Amino acid sequence: MSGSLYYGVQFAQSLYNLLWECGRMEEIPDRVFAARTDISSSYEGCLCNGREDVRILYREYVHRLEENGGFCRVDLPASPYVEASTDGSEAVLHSLTMTKQLERTGSGEQIRTRIGRFTNSFVPEDGIWKLRDFRWEPLCEFEADSVTPDMNLEKYRKDPKAWIRELPSLKPLRDEGVTRKTAEILFLRNEILSWFCRPAEQEQTADISCATDGVRSELEAFMQSSPYILVTSPVLRMSEDLKMAEAFFSASAFGETTGNCMIDTRGSLDIHLVNDDDGWTVSRFGWYPYASLEPWTVRRSWRSLQIN
């Protein structure tokens, strides 16, 4: 996978997120989606096909934003990885999300929290990667929380569009000058992230066959104890001879407990890899938890995440 493809897809998704978070959803169809008629967008199974219907959908979210007093929903991405077609003509971004959505009830406002998943398809258009199909689906929903006074939230709700005045436009990217080491780092980081967010077929699977037997057992135990692992802040360093690498990630591991609850454990992942004639192998794995939040009560679960 080329760097221009990897970053082109990531930049397009980032622009989508920024436009959404600063209340400019109506700009998304023309700034992020490809200029073709067969685009589509779907939140929670509500599918809109075609450019005009997609425009109507995002205008509806602007309306909801206004109705909710400046806050609608926010999808915080985690564990993102890019899956490219063999010929590089299309790519899919898979990502888990921690989603916060505001709802108004008879007793006041409440925040609904869910873990969800993006499965978004991108295509190149004049050298720029653009969105063709957007999909978000829920995986797990927790009991809603009441809205507590928050100075920053109130400031944001008064004028969401003031959060970011100018947003960059998407531009063509080039691969000239990308070193072999940089390309290898991108490949390896993407592969590791793929363990935590596989394609949305019937079940979630993780291909960790590249680990040695002992390390594989540790990884399996970690993943089985935490059905949802939201990984962010990837940092990867590699030796100059491309023979050794170490990856650091921040993570929120949602582990099941009794009483239909999940504990959100925050920690760091430390993964060591070696490269030989057969490719990269995980030689050491470490999970270093540093805090556990109050248990989340699960209201509904659509699909569990499993190791293949």
Backbone as a ProteinNet text record, in pm:
[ID]
protein_1_A
[PRIMARY]
MSGSLYYGVQFAQSLYNLLWECGRMEEIPDRVFAARTDISSSYEGCLCNGREDVRILYREYVHRLEENGGFCRVDLPASPYVEASTDGSEAVLHSLTMTKQLERTGSGEQIRTRIGRFTNSFVPEDGIWKLRDFRWEPLCEFEADSVTPDMNLEKYRKDPKAWIRELPSLKPLRDEGVTRKTAEILFLRNEILSWFCRPAEQEQTADISCATDGVRSELEAFMQSSPYILVTSPVLRMSEDLKMAEAFFSASAFGETTGNCMIDTRGSLDIHLVNDDDGWTVSRFGWYPYASLEPWTVRRSWRSLQIN
[TERTIARY]
83.5	0	87.4	58.1	139	103.4	199.1	173.9	66.1	61.8	-39.2	-179.4	-194.4	-325	-361.3	-268.6	-294.7	-332.2	-249.7	-276.1	-390.3	-406.4	-517.1	-651.1	-666.3	-789.6	-805.6	-696.5	-703.3	-737.8	-679.6	-708.4	-854.6	-908.1	-1048.2	-1140.6	-1110.9	-1192.9	-1181.1	-1061.7	-1041.8	-1120.6	-1123.1	-1200.6	-1349.1	-1396.6	-1536.2	-1563.8	-1475.7	-1496.5	-1495.4	-1403.1	-1393.3	-1516.3	-1562.2	-1682.2	-1801.8	-1810	-1921.1	-1912.5	-1794.7	-1781.5	-1797.1	-1772.6	-1792.3	-1924.4	-2017.7	-2152.7	-2170.5	-2078.8	-2087.5	-2117.1	-2212.8	-2245.3	-2290.4	-2355.5	-2407.4	-2297	-2170.2	-2058.3	-2000.4	-2034.6	-1972.5	-1997.3	-2119.6	-2141.3	-2053.6	-2029.7	-1953.7	-1803.4	-1763.3	-1621.7	-1551.5	-1625.3	-1562.5	-1605	-1729.9	-1777	-1728	-1712.2	-1671.9	-1783.4	-1743.3	-1839.7	-1898.3	-1975.4	-2038.2	-2179.1	-2262.1	-2402.1	-2427.5	-2338	-2365.2	-2304.7	-2305.9	-2258.1	-2370.7	-2333.6	-2435.4	-2384	-2478	-2443.6	-2546.1	-2499.8	-2589.6	-2547.4	-2637.6	-2621.9	-2724.4	-2675.9	-2763	-2863.8	-2821.5	-2908.2	-3000.3	-3001.4	-3084	-3004.3	-3023.6	-2940.4	-2997.9	-2912.5	-2948.8	-2858.8	-2918	-2844.2	-2859.7	-2751	-2756.6	-2723.2	-2668.8	-2617.4	-2724.8	-2842	-2943.6	-2993.3	-3016	-3060.7	-2953.1	-2826.9	-2717.9	-2714	-2733.1	-2738	-2852.7	-2968.1	-3082.9	-3051	-2982.5	-2946.5	-2862.2	-2759.4	-2669.2	-2733.3	-2825.3	-2900.9	-2991.5	-3043.3	-3126.5	-3045.7	-2919.2	-2836.4	-2805.6	-2794.8	-2780.7	-2906.1	-3021	-3147.5	-3151.1	-3105.7	-3103	-3006.4	-2895.4	-2798.7	-2864.1	-2938.4	-3006	-3114.7	-3187.9	-3293.4	-3236.6	-3116.8	-3055	-2969.1	-2983.2	-2910.6	-2761.5	-2718.6	-2577	-2496.6	-2561.7	-2487.2	-2574.6	-2519.1	-2595.2	-2531.2	-2417.5	-2344.2	-2199.9	-2113.7	-1973	-1923.3	-1849.9	-1792.1	-1640.9	-1589.8	-1446.5	-1382.4	-1301.7	-1248	-1136.2	-1126.1	-1019.6	-992.4	-871.5	-830.1	-852.7	-818.1	-844.9	-741.3	-786.6	-691.3	-751.9	-664.2	-704.8	-683	-785.3	-778.7	-790.4	-683.1	-680.1	-702.9	-765.6	-782.2	-646.9	-638.2	-511	-454.3	-540.8	-493.1	-489.9	-525.5	-519.8	-626.9	-734.3	-839.2	-946.8	-946.5	-1040.1	-982.9	-1037.6	-990	-1104.6	-1096	-1196.7	-1128.7	-1182.2	-1134.1	-1224.5	-1165.6	-1236.9	-1194.6	-1289.1	-1255.2	-1364	-1325	-1419.8	-1443.3	-1553.2	-1580.8	-1637.1	-1607.3	-1680.2	-1773.7	-1901.7	-2000.3	-2083.7	-2091.1	-2172.7	-2284.9	-2406.4	-2520.4	-2613.6	-2653.2	-2741.3	-2886.9	-2967.4	-3110.1	-3185.4	-3298.9	-3384.2	-3504.7	-3528.7	-3640.9	-3731.3	-3839.2	-3929.9	-3867.5	-3765.8	-3700.9	-3572.3	-3541.2	-3420.5	-3334.7	-3210.1	-3116.6	-3036.4	-3000.9	-2915.2	-2819.7	-2706	-2605	-2609.1	-2629.6	-2628	-2489.8	-2427.8	-2292.3	-2296.4	-2231.7	-2225.6	-2086.3	-2050.7	-1933.8	-1986.5	-1927.9	-1974	-1858.4	-1891.8	-1787.9	-1816.1	-1710.3	-1711.2	-1666.9	-1732.1	-1684	-1704.9	-1605.7	-1621.1	-1534.9	-1596.5	-1526.6	-1483.5	-1360.7	-1303.6	-1253.8	-1257.1	-1205.5	-1123.4	-1022.5	-944.4	-1018.2	-1009.3	-1073.3	-976.4	-918.9	-816.6	-701.3	-662.3	-550.2	-584.6	-711.9	-755	-850.2	-825.3	-913.1	-1039.9	-1155.3	-1285.2	-1374.5	-1469.5	-1563	-1668	-1691.8	-1797.8	-1915.1	-1886.5	-1991.4	-1953.1	-2042.2	-2021.2	-2115	-2059.7	-2141.7	-2099.4	-2197.5	-2173.2	-2277.9	-2231.3	-2324.7	-2289.3	-2390.3	-2363.9	-2324.6	-2237.8	-2199.7	-2247.7	-2243.3	-2279.9	-2330.3	-2438.1	-2493.5	-2500.1	-2461.1	-2462.7	-2582	-2614.2	-2720.9	-2685.6	-2785.7	-2762.2	-2729.5	-2652.3	-2617.8	-2686.4	-2724.2	-2780.9	-2669.6	-2705.6	-2608.4	-2579.3	-2452.7	-2411.8	-2353.1	-2358.9	-2304.8	-2158.6	-2125.8	-1990.1	-1963	-1869.9	-1842.1	-1798.1	-1711.2	-1661.3	-1770.6	-1857.5	-1967.3	-2063.5	-2093.5	-2185.1	-2125.4	-1997.1	-1929.9	-1935.8	-1914.6	-1920.9	-2061.6	-2162.9	-2300.6	-2350	-2293.7	-2335.6	-2299.6	-2186.8	-2145.4	-2050	-2102.8	-2015.9	-1922.4	-1968.8	-1888.5	-1767.4	-1768.8	-1654.6	-1538.4	-1564.4	-1458.6	-1342.3	-1373.4	-1270.9	-1321.1	-1249.1	-1292.3	-1258	-1133.6	-1088.2	-1045.7	-1099.3	-1062.5	-986.4	-880.5	-802.4	-881	-852	-911.8	-826.7	-889	-815.3	-732.4	-609.7	-519.5	-455.6	-406.5	-335.5	-207.7	-173.5	-51	40.8	170.1	268.8	351.4	407	490.8	639.7	674	814.9	881.1	996.7	1071.5	1039.1	937.1	903.4	1006.7	1074.9	1179.6	1119.2	1201.8	1155.8	1119.2	1193.9	1165.6	1029.1	999.3	869.5	756.7	774.5	672.4	651.5	760.2	750.2	681	707.6	641.9	491	451.1	309.3	242.6	309.1	255.2	236.8	339.6	336.6	233.3	226.4	127.9	-13.3	-37	-168.9	-203.4	-104.9	-129.6	-165.3	-93.7	-123.2	-262.3	-298.3	-431.2	-541.4	-509.8	-611.2	-650.7	-567.2	-603.9	-728.4	-745.5	-849.3	-976.6	-975.5	-1095.7	-1099.4	-1144.5	-1151.5	-1279.1	-1292	-1412.7	-1541.1	-1649.1	-1777.8	-1855.9	-1806.2	-1885.7	-1972	-1981	-2066.1	-2004.5	-1874.5	-1807.4	-1676.7	-1628	-1498.7	-1388.9	-1285.9	-1177.5	-1045	-946.4	-813.8	-710.6	-635.4	-532.4	-400	-367.4	-242.6	-150.8	-161.3	-79.6	68.5	101.5	240.9	311.5	240.4	302.7	361.2	467.4	521.5	418.8	433.8	330.5	299.5	403	381	315.7	360.8	304.9	162.8	139.2	3.4	-94.9	-55	-142.9	-173.6	-72.7	-93.5	-189.2	-170.2	-257.6	-401.2	-415.9	-548.8	-619.5	-546.1	-605.4	-649.5	-567.2	-600.8	-725.2	-731.5	-844.2	-972.6	-961.2	-1079.6	-1136.6	-1050.9	-1098.3	-1159.9	-1135.7	-1184.5	-1248.4	-1379.8	-1445.3	-1427.2	-1412	-1393.2	-1264.7	-1171.2	-1044	-1026.7	-1034.9	-1025.2	-882.7	-809.5	-666.8	-645.6	-564.7	-534.4	-386.6	-345.9	-210.8	-99.1	-100.3	4.6	140.5	241.3	380.4	462.7	537.5	616.8	758.2	856.7	995	1058.2	1149.4	1206.3	1356.3	1431.3	1576.1	1607.7	1724.9	1762.2	1772.3	1805.5	1815.4	1680.6	1574.4	1437.1	1421.6	1500.8	1495.4	1420.4	1405.9	1337.7	1246.3	1136	1042.4	973.7	931.8	856.9	740.7	621.7	500.4	437.6	396.7	328.9	190	90.6	-45.4	-112	-197.4	-290.2	-414.8	-480.2	-596.8	-696.9	-823.6	-932.3	-986.5	-969.4	-1012.6	-1139.9	-1249	-1378	-1393.8	-1381.3	-1390.7	-1523.6	-1580.1	-1709.5	-1696	-1796.3	-1803	-1940.3	-1967	-2098.6	-2201.4	-2327.6	-2433.1	-2450.5	-2415.7	-2436.7	-2362	-2241.4	-2159.4	-2027.3	-1963.9	-1830	-1743.1	-1619.3	-1523.3	-1430.7	-1417	-1328.4	-1192.8	-1096.5	-961.2	-870.9	-810.2	-718.8	-576.4	-500.2	-363.4	-281.8	-162.4	-71.5	-34.9	-27.1	18.5	161.9	245.4	385.8	412.5	437.4	450.5	586.3	665.2	796.8	788.5	854.8	851	990.6	1013.6	1139.3	1106.1	1196.7	1175.3	1279.6	1233.3	1325.7	1277.4	1326.6	1291.5	1142.9	1074.5	931.9	842.9	901.7	822.6	829.9	741.3	741.4	675.6	738.5	686.2	682	572.1	560.7	640.4	741.3	827.7	796.1	727.1	692	568.9	482	359.4	341.1	309.5	284.9	161.7	78.2	-38.6	-20.7	-16.8	12.6	-104.1	-202.6	-318.3	-279.1	-339.5	-309.3	-434.1	-553.4	-674.9	-794.9	-891.2	-1018.9	-1131	-1218.4	-1330.1	-1446.8	-1546.5	-1666.1	-1729.6	-1786	-1844.5	-1956.1	-1960.8	-2068.5	-2175.3	-2299.9	-2409.7	-2451.8	-2445.1	-2478	-2630	-2677.8	-2820.9	-2855.8	-2767.1	-2791.5	-2660	-2646.2	-2526.2	-2569.2	-2512.6	-2549.7	-2460.1	-2331.6	-2238.6	-2119	-2071.3	-1952.6	-1830	-1715.1	-1590.3	-1517.2	-1477.6	-1414.6	-1280.4	-1196.5	-1067.5	-1084.4	-1032.1	-1044.8	-944.3
-119	0	124.6	217.4	338.1	436.3	523.6	626.2	723.5	754	847.8	790.8	660.1	597.3	599	555.3	544.7	680.5	781.8	913.3	984.3	958.2	1019	978.5	851.1	801.7	858.9	858.8	910.3	1058.2	1137	1280.1	1306	1229	1247.1	1215.2	1107.4	1073.5	1180.3	1234.6	1339.2	1464.9	1502	1618.9	1595.1	1476.2	1440.8	1463.6	1410.6	1422.6	1567.9	1647.8	1787.9	1867.4	1845	1914.1	1878.2	1753.2	1709.6	1776.8	1771.7	1818.3	1968.4	2044.6	2188.9	2232.6	2138.1	2171.3	2210	2165.8	2201.4	2077.3	1999.1	1874.1	1896	2008.6	2032.3	2042.6	2064.7	2074.1	1937.6	1834.8	1703.6	1644.1	1643.7	1579.4	1634.8	1766.2	1825.2	1834.1	1832.6	1846.2	1712.2	1612.6	1484.3	1370.3	1370.4	1263.3	1285.3	1175.8	1181.6	1244.3	1306.8	1372.9	1270.2	1179.8	1076.2	1054.6	988.1	975.6	858.8	758	636.5	640.8	757.3	765.6	724.1	690.3	651.9	681.3	693	717.4	649.4	590.3	515.3	527.8	576	572.3	474.4	371.1	274.9	210.4	183.3	114.1	202.8	335.2	427.8	468.8	397	412.1	516.5	609.3	708.3	688.9	667.5	645.5	764.9	799.7	907.4	1041.6	1129.9	1257.5	1342	1351	1438.1	1386.5	1255.1	1198.1	1212.2	1198.9	1215.9	1361.2	1455.7	1596.7	1620.4	1560.1	1575.6	1520.5	1404.7	1343.3	1437.9	1497.4	1581.4	1715.3	1763	1881.8	1850.6	1728.2	1686.1	1685.7	1645.6	1647.2	1789.3	1883.8	2024.4	2069.5	2026.1	2059.9	2001.2	1876.6	1814.8	1888.5	1932.3	2008.9	2133.9	2204.2	2326.9	2295.2	2187.2	2149	2112.6	2053.9	2009.8	2117.4	2238.5	2347	2342.5	2303.5	2311.3	2184.9	2072.4	1946.9	1832.9	1751.5	1639.5	1506.7	1476.4	1354.8	1372.9	1293.6	1295.6	1151.8	1115.2	980.9	991.7	944	949.8	822.3	832	711.5	645.9	514.7	437.4	313	259.4	137.3	145.9	257.6	268.9	195.6	125.9	70.1	73	74.1	89.1	-42.3	-86.4	-208.2	-167	-187.2	-142.4	-259.2	-231.7	-333.7	-365.7	-478.5	-523.1	-422.5	-364.4	-270.3	-125.4	-102.6	31.6	125.3	72.1	157.1	193.7	130.1	162.9	117.7	171.7	137.5	151.1	75	80	114.9	213.4	248.7	182.3	96.4	33.7	104.2	136.5	204	182.7	153	155	300.2	326	460.6	455	557.3	584.4	699.4	672.2	767.1	824.7	957.1	1028.4	1100.6	1080.3	1140.6	1202.9	1328.6	1400.2	1372.3	1345.4	1325.6	1406	1459.5	1532.7	1446.6	1435.2	1356.1	1446.3	1390.1	1467.6	1515.7	1444.1	1481	1561.1	1594.6	1672.9	1611.3	1654	1604.7	1487.4	1396.5	1284.9	1253.9	1194.9	1154.1	1003.1	959	815.9	779.4	679.1	636.9	499.2	488	359.8	336.9	212.2	172.5	131.7	188.7	159.7	132.9	127.6	97.2	170.1	235.2	286.7	176	165.7	84.6	170.1	251.5	355.9	328.8	334.8	307.3	437.8	438.7	556	520.4	619	602.8	726.4	710.6	827.1	906.8	1038.5	1127.3	1240.5	1239.4	1338.2	1340.2	1221.9	1209.2	1232.5	1261	1287.1	1176.2	1118.9	1014.2	1076.3	1028.3	1080.2	965.3	1001.2	904.3	863.2	734.1	684.6	630.7	545.4	487	504.7	563.8	582.4	489.3	417.4	328.8	343.2	363.5	353.6	261.7	166.8	75.7	64.3	51.6	34.9	-108.7	-124.3	-256.4	-281.4	-176.5	-190.9	-56.4	-58.5	64.5	54.4	163.4	167.5	250.5	236.5	317.2	464.4	546.6	689.2	759.6	867.5	951.8	1086.7	1145.7	1280.1	1380.4	1491.3	1594.6	1677.8	1686.4	1767.4	1899.2	2004	2133.6	2122.1	2176.2	2170.8	2300.5	2380.4	2510.8	2499.9	2403	2388.2	2341.9	2251.2	2204.6	2319	2400.1	2511.5	2613.2	2637	2728.6	2673.8	2545.2	2480.8	2489.4	2464.9	2460.8	2597.8	2704	2837.9	2865.6	2810.9	2833	2722.1	2604.6	2493.8	2530.6	2616.7	2650.2	2736.8	2796.9	2878.5	2793	2662.8	2575	2569.1	2563.4	2568.6	2661.9	2771.1	2868.5	2823.2	2777.8	2738.6	2592.8	2515.5	2375	2353.7	2273.7	2252	2173.2	2198.8	2121.6	1998.5	1895.5	1775.5	1802.2	1750.2	1772.5	1640.3	1633.2	1511.6	1493.4	1368.6	1335.8	1256.4	1268.5	1199.1	1102.8	1003.7	906.2	929.7	1028.4	1056.2	1099	1042.3	1078.2	995.6	910	823.9	712	702.5	602.3	464.5	363	227.3	210	273.7	263.2	323	438.9	501.8	414	358.4	271.1	147.3	93.1	-25.7	6.9	124.7	167	180.4	242.8	255.8	119.7	28.4	-106.3	-175.7	-169.2	-242.7	-183.3	-51.9	12.3	-24.5	-24.6	-59.9	-204.7	-293.6	-435	-456.5	-390	-406.8	-355.1	-238.8	-184.5	-274.7	-350.6	-440	-550.7	-581.5	-683.8	-643.8	-514.3	-467.1	-421.3	-416.8	-373.5	-439.7	-561.8	-635.4	-599.7	-641.2	-610	-657.7	-588	-612.9	-722.8	-845.6	-958.4	-1008.2	-1137.8	-1189.7	-1166.1	-1185.3	-1169.1	-1095.1	-1038	-970.3	-1074.6	-1069.8	-1165.5	-1091.9	-1154.4	-1094	-1196.1	-1163.1	-1251.6	-1218.2	-1295.4	-1272.5	-1394.1	-1458.7	-1576.4	-1542.6	-1411.6	-1372.7	-1373.1	-1398.5	-1398.5	-1535.6	-1536.7	-1663.1	-1726.7	-1858	-1930.9	-1868.9	-1838.3	-1782.3	-1646	-1561.5	-1427.5	-1434.3	-1526.8	-1542.9	-1574.6	-1658.7	-1692.2	-1568.2	-1482.5	-1359.1	-1265.7	-1251.6	-1166.2	-1219	-1350.4	-1410.3	-1386.1	-1403.7	-1383.5	-1238.4	-1144.5	-1003	-970.4	-1018.6	-987.3	-1056.1	-1176.9	-1247.8	-1185.4	-1124.1	-1060.2	-923.3	-868.6	-734.8	-738	-757.1	-767.1	-644.7	-526.4	-402.8	-335.1	-318.5	-254.8	-135.9	-16.5	106.8	159.3	152.2	185.1	319.7	405	537	569.7	684.9	740.8	643	586.9	490.8	557.5	499.2	542.7	417.9	418.9	302.6	345.5	282.7	310.4	182.6	200.8	86.8	107	-2.9	5.4	40.5	95	138.2	21.7	-98.3	-214.2	-283.8	-227.1	-279.1	-419.7	-453.2	-587.1	-591.5	-476.8	-473	-351.7	-366.5	-255.2	-266.5	-150.8	-145.8	-49.4	-94	-14.4	16.7	142.4	186.7	238.2	201.8	249.4	279.3	381.3	398.9	317.6	265.3	180.6	188.9	173.4	153.1	13.2	-72.5	-211.5	-232	-262.4	-282.3	-431.1	-464.5	-602.7	-631.8	-749.1	-786.2	-826.4	-787.4	-827.1	-888.6	-920.5	-974.1	-861.3	-899	-799.7	-714.2	-767.3	-695.8	-562.4	-563.2	-442	-464.5	-353.2	-356.2	-254.1	-292.4	-200.9	-147.9	-17.2	49.7	67.7	-13.8	-6.8	68.4	175.4	254.1	205.1	195.8	147.8	169.7	111.7	122.8	-15.6	-28.3	-150.8	-130.7	-229.5	-226	-355.4	-343.6	-461.4	-459	-564.4	-575.8	-675.3	-642.8	-727.1	-742.7	-857.1	-882.3	-921.8	-890.7	-914.1	-1011.6	-1122.2	-1218.5	-1250.1	-1358.6	-1392.3	-1422	-1458.4	-1489.9	-1370.7	-1254.2	-1135.7	-1101.1	-1011.1	-962.6	-1062.4	-1079.1	-1167.4	-1090.9	-1105.4	-1042.7	-1125.3	-1063	-1134.9	-1106.3	-994.9	-961	-871.9	-895.3	-816.4	-776.4	-648.9	-602	-514.2	-536.1	-452.4	-394.4	-261.6	-192.9	-102.5	-155.5	-74.9	26.5	145.1	246.5	304.1	272.3	322	241.7	223.2	159.2	253.8	282.7	372	295.5	371.3	307.8	217.1	103.1	11.1	76.2	40.3	82.9	-26.7	11.5	-84.6	-99.1	-221.4	-247.5	-250.5	-166.3	-162.3	-257.7	-264.7	-349.9	-379	-501.8	-539.2	-604.6	-557.6	-609.3	-723.8	-717.2	-817.7	-822.6	-943.6	-959	-964.9	-935.6	-941.3	-1069.4	-1147.3	-1275	-1286.6	-1374.7	-1405.5	-1528.8	-1524	-1636.1	-1744.1
0	0	0	-87.8	-97.7	13	44.5	144	100.2	-31.5	-81.4	-64.7	-83.2	-62.8	85.9	169.3	313.2	371.8	344.7	401.3	329.8	199.6	128.1	186.4	219.4	281	421.7	498	634.9	637.4	545.5	540.8	505.1	409.5	371.2	488.5	561.3	677.8	785.6	803.4	904.1	870	741.2	701	726.6	698.8	729.6	878.5	964.6	1108.4	1153.8	1099.3	1139.5	1096.1	973.1	926.8	1013.7	1050.9	1135.8	1272.7	1333.5	1470.8	1485.1	1378.2	1389.6	1324.8	1309.9	1270.1	1124.9	1039.2	897.7	812.6	858.6	790.8	647.4	619	484.5	380.5	424.1	330.6	294.2	371.7	353.9	215	161.6	30.3	-80.6	-82.5	-192.9	-165.3	-37.5	-6.5	15.7	61	97.3	5	-39.9	-127.8	-271.2	-342.9	-483.4	-567.1	-678.2	-767	-863.4	-811.5	-891.3	-837.1	-912.2	-872.6	-778.1	-777.7	-701.4	-560.8	-495.5	-357.6	-263.1	-139.5	-41.7	97.8	190.9	331.1	419.2	529.3	615.6	760.7	843.7	988.9	1044.3	1113	1180.7	1086.1	962.7	868.2	789.1	816.9	738.4	615.2	505	386.7	291.6	248.8	147.8	26.7	-88.8	-212.3	-305.6	-375.4	-472.2	-411	-491.5	-441	-373.4	-433.2	-375.6	-241.9	-232.4	-105	2.2	-36.2	59.6	109	19.5	60.5	159.7	132.1	221.2	359.6	363.9	491.8	576.2	516.9	596.1	632	549	588.8	707.4	711.8	824	953.5	946.5	1067.1	1112.3	1019.7	1057.9	1133.7	1084.8	1150.8	1292.2	1308.1	1440.5	1532.7	1477.4	1555.4	1612.8	1529.3	1572.6	1675.7	1653.5	1748	1884.5	1884.9	2009.8	2074.5	2028.6	2092.1	2070.3	1948.8	1914.9	1933.6	1967.1	1980.2	1930.2	1842	1785.9	1825.7	1766.3	1799.7	1759.1	1819	1781.7	1781.7	1676.2	1663.5	1680.8	1791.9	1819.1	1764.4	1657.8	1593	1673	1660.5	1725.9	1643	1655.7	1585.4	1435.1	1368.8	1225.2	1141	1040.9	945	805.4	705.4	566	492.8	422.4	341.1	194.8	118.6	-20.7	-115.5	-228.9	-332.3	-394.4	-459.9	-516.9	-616.2	-698.4	-799.8	-751	-624.7	-569.9	-620.5	-679.3	-735.7	-634.2	-519.4	-413.8	-280	-173.6	-39.8	58.7	166.9	272.2	403.2	472.3	605.5	708.3	791.6	902.8	1031.2	1116	1240.1	1342.9	1466.2	1576	1616.8	1684	1733.3	1874.6	1951.6	2075	2040.7	2037	1985.8	2099.9	2103.8	2201.7	2126.6	2169.2	2101.5	2204.5	2180.1	2270.1	2235.7	2338.3	2319.3	2423.8	2383.1	2476	2512.9	2642.7	2693.5	2777	2825.9	2908.4	3037.8	3084.8	3210.9	3190.3	3064.3	3039.1	2931	2927	2825.6	2878.7	2786.6	2823.7	2709.2	2746.4	2648.8	2633.5	2510.8	2480.3	2428.9	2488.7	2452.7	2389.3	2272.6	2203.9	2146.9	2135.3	2056.7	1919.5	1816.1	1680.9	1587.4	1458.5	1360.1	1229.1	1176.4	1039.8	945.2	830	718.4	594.5	561	459.9	337.6	219.6	94.2	26.9	-24	-88.6	-228.5	-316.8	-452.6	-488.4	-576.3	-619.1	-726.3	-714.5	-810.8	-841.3	-962.1	-999.8	-899.6	-855	-762.7	-617.3	-586.4	-449.4	-405.1	-289.2	-239.4	-182	-232.5	-191.5	-143.7	-61.2	-5.1	-108.5	-119.4	-206.8	-125.9	-28.2	55.7	202.4	279.1	423.1	499.1	597.2	679.6	825.5	912.3	1056.6	1115.6	1196.4	1261.3	1409.2	1496	1639.4	1671.2	1769	1816.8	1958.8	2040.9	2181.3	2232.6	2308.5	2364.8	2515.9	2582.3	2727.9	2776.9	2903.9	2962.9	2951.8	2919	2897.2	3028.9	3015.7	3129.3	3115.5	3227.2	3223.5	3194.6	3131.8	3098.1	3222	3259.5	3373.2	3324	3403.4	3360	3318.5	3202	3149.3	3074.6	3124.5	3066.9	2921.1	2890.5	2753.6	2658.2	2705.5	2621.8	2591.4	2691.2	2669	2572.2	2582.9	2490.3	2347.8	2333	2201.9	2143.6	2227.3	2178.7	2132.8	2187.7	2146.3	2000.4	1954.6	1815.7	1772.3	1732.9	1691.8	1577.2	1485.6	1368.5	1403	1520.8	1562.2	1611.4	1630.2	1680.1	1581.8	1453.3	1348.1	1239.2	1216.3	1115.2	974.2	953.9	820.8	821.9	730.5	718.7	588.5	591.7	469.9	366.4	241.1	132.2	104.2	51.6	15	-109.9	-112	-224.7	-266.3	-391.4	-433.9	-352.6	-324.5	-252.6	-344	-320.5	-402.3	-317	-384.4	-315.3	-336.7	-418.9	-440.7	-308.9	-281.6	-161.8	-39.7	-47.5	65.5	74.5	185.8	201.6	226.1	206.9	232.3	380.3	468.8	612.5	644.4	589.1	613.7	561.8	442.6	385.9	473.1	526.7	612.2	744	797.8	921.6	900.6	788.6	758.8	745.6	673.9	655.3	789.4	874.4	1000.3	1095.5	1101.3	1188.3	1144.7	1015.4	963	994.7	982.2	1010.7	1157.1	1247.7	1390.2	1423.4	1369.7	1395.6	1341.7	1235.5	1178.2	1274.9	1374.3	1471.6	1550	1569.1	1660.5	1589.9	1457.4	1384.8	1248.2	1244.9	1119.8	1044.3	915.5	837.4	903.9	873.6	939.3	868.7	877.4	830	945.8	964	1071.3	1209.2	1219.4	1348	1327.8	1435	1432.8	1451	1368.1	1378.4	1382.1	1439.2	1447.3	1400.2	1297.4	1245.2	1313.9	1416.2	1487.9	1472.1	1356.5	1330.7	1322.1	1305.9	1295	1429.2	1538.9	1671.5	1703.1	1782.6	1831.2	1923.9	1949.6	2023.2	2159.2	2236	2369.5	2364.4	2273.3	2260.6	2206.1	2115.6	2062	2173.6	2268.6	2380.8	2464.4	2484.8	2560.9	2487.5	2356.3	2277.2	2276.8	2260.9	2260.4	2393.6	2503.7	2636	2653.1	2606.8	2617.9	2536.2	2412.6	2326.3	2372.8	2423.7	2470.4	2597.6	2678.8	2801	2774.3	2655	2621.3	2482.4	2474.5	2343.3	2255.9	2317	2240.5	2287.6	2194.7	2226.9	2134.3	2190.8	2113.7	2125	2013.7	2012.1	1944.2	2006.3	1951.3	1969.8	1917.3	1936.2	1901.7	1780.2	1744.8	1724.5	1785.7	1766.1	1737.4	1628.6	1592	1553.7	1612.7	1576.3	1522.9	1427.8	1357.5	1340.9	1348.5	1329.5	1184.5	1162	1027.6	929.9	979.9	890.8	871.2	928.3	913.8	970.1	1070.5	1129.2	1261.6	1327.9	1456.9	1463	1534.8	1550.2	1685.6	1736.3	1861.2	1842.2	1880.1	1861.5	1996.3	2012	2133.3	2095.2	2174.9	2151.4	2285.1	2286.1	2397.1	2366.6	2469.2	2443.9	2557.5	2520.6	2615.6	2591.2	2688.3	2675.4	2756.2	2686.1	2751.6	2783.3	2910.1	2953.5	3019.6	2991.8	3047.1	3193.4	3273.4	3412.9	3438.2	3562.4	3595.6	3598.1	3590.3	3599.8	3476.6	3359.7	3233.9	3230.5	3281.3	3284.9	3212.3	3175.2	3117.2	3189.4	3214.1	3275.2	3166.8	3164.1	3068.5	3134.3	3091.6	3146	3048.9	3095.9	3013.2	3036.7	2927.2	2941.5	2815.5	2813.6	2699.7	2649.3	2517.4	2453	2405.9	2432.3	2389.5	2313.8	2183	2097.3	2028.3	2046.3	1983.9	1868.2	1757.7	1638.7	1581.1	1516.1	1445.9	1302	1211.4	1069.5	1017.1	959.5	899.7	758.3	701.3	563.9	546	655	648.3	680.3	704.6	737.5	884.8	926.6	1064	1158.4	1276.2	1380.6	1512.1	1584.4	1716.4	1816.6	1876.2	1968.9	2115.1	2141.3	2279.4	2279.9	2377.9	2389.8	2535.4	2556.9	2692.3	2699.3	2799.8	2827.3	2966.6	2974.6	3099.1	3137.3	3211.4	3251.2	3358.8	3351.7	3453.1	3519.6	3469.2	3532.9	3485.9	3574.9	3540.7	3577.7	3480.7	3505.3	3566.9	3612	3666.9	3561.2	3602.1	3503.6	3422.3	3293.9	3204.9	3205.6	3221.3	3213.1	3067.1	3016.5	2876.1	2860.1	2770.9	2741.1	2627.5	2527	2411.5	2342.1	2291.1	2216.3	2086	1975.6	1843.9	1800.7	1835.8	1787.3	1879.6	1906	1987.5	1897.1	1953.1	1879.1	1919	1821.2	1849.3	1779.6	1831.2	1767.4	1682.1	1560.5	1469	1504.3
[MASK]
++++++++++++++++++++++++++++++++++++++++++++++++++++++++++++++++++++++++++++++++++++++++++++++++++++++++++++++++++++++++++++++++++++++++++++++++++++++++++++++++++++++++++++++++++++++++++++++++++++++++++++++++++++++++++++++++++++++++++++++++++++++++++++++++++++++++++++++++++++++++++++++++++++++++++++++++++++

